[in-house]
Amino acid sequence: MKSLKAAAGLFLLLAFGEAVYAAGGQKVSSFAREQKATLHFDVLSGTGYLEKGGAIVSFALGIPLAVFDWEKTVRIEAPYLSGNEVILPDELAAMAKDYFLQKNRPAQERYFVATVLIDPGHGGKDPGAVAEVEGRRLQEKDLTLEVSKRVLDLLRARYPDRNILSTRLGDTYPSLEERVAKANSVALKPNEAVIYVSIHANASFNRNAKGYEVWYLNPEYRRTVVSEDLVKEKGKDLAPILNAMLEEEFTTESIILAKNIYERIGKEIGRFSPGRGIRAEEWFVVRNANMPSVLVEMGFITHGEEGKLLATQAYLRRIGDAIYNGIVDFIDYFER
Ligand SMILES: [Zn+2]
C-alpha cells in the first residue's frame, strides 16, 4: 500500500504544483542530519522525502506543495537547487521540524494517571453506619479502612512509580474539607491526572435493603456549569437542561471509572449481592475535588446476610480486589 500512496503523493506534487522559486532556506542534507531524519531524493524526477520515526514529508523541486505522510497536502514555497544542493525554504523546514516533533512525541508525554487517592469513608469520632452483627458492633469506618488498605497495597505493588495516597491511614477523622484539600493539593504536570475513590458501606432502616452501588460525579462540570446557587435560583426550569447535561456526562472519566469499578465488583461478589446501579449525585467530597471521582457503597451492614459477609475479612478482601481491578481497567483505558 505504501508504494501506491507514494505514487499518489508524487502525482499530487507533479499535477497541481507549478514552478515557483524562493530565496532563503537551508540545504536539505544538513536539515536531515540536524533532524536525524533519513533523506531520499530522486535526481531524475527531482522529488524526494524526509522520514523520521515513520513520519514522512515529501517535496519536489520547483513545486510549491509538501505532502505529509503521503496524504495531507500543504502549500509552501518551493524547494529549489543551488549548485547541486537541494534547498528547503525556511517555512518548509520549520513545518517538517514541527511535524517530526509531533509525530515522535515520547510515551511519557501522553496522558498519565499520576496519582490515585483512596478515601476510606468516615473515621475517628465518626463511625459512619453502625449495626449489630452476630453480637458484634460493626462500624463502617473499620470496614472502609480494611478495604482501602487492600486497594492501596495492590496499587502500590502494581504502580511503584505513581503516587498512591490515602486520606487516612488509621482511625482518624479528617474533615471533608481536609480530604478535599488533600485531593486538590497534589501537584500535577499538564498531562497528568488524579483519580479519587471514596469507599463506604451502607445502612438502612429497611432491613431488606442490600447490594452495592457506585456513585459518580464530574466535579468540574457541576461546579462551573451547574452551581447550587443556580439551581436554587432557577429551580425547576433548569431540570431539562440538567438532564441534557447528565446525558452528556456519560462520556466523562468519572462515569467510565464508576463503570469499571461497578463491573469488577459484580464479577467478584455479584453472586452474593445485587448491583443497585451506577448513580449520579452531588455530595461534598466529590463536588469539590477537581478530578474524576467516584464513591463506592459496598453493601448494607444492616442486611442480615450481607452484614454477616461484610463482617468477614475474606469478603472485604474480595471487594478490595474488585475496586483495585476497576482502577487498573480505568488506567489502561485512560492511557491507551
Ligand atoms: Zn459512608
Residues whose N, C-alpha, C, O or C-beta is under 5 A from the ligand:
A	BS01	ZN	G121 G128 H200 A201
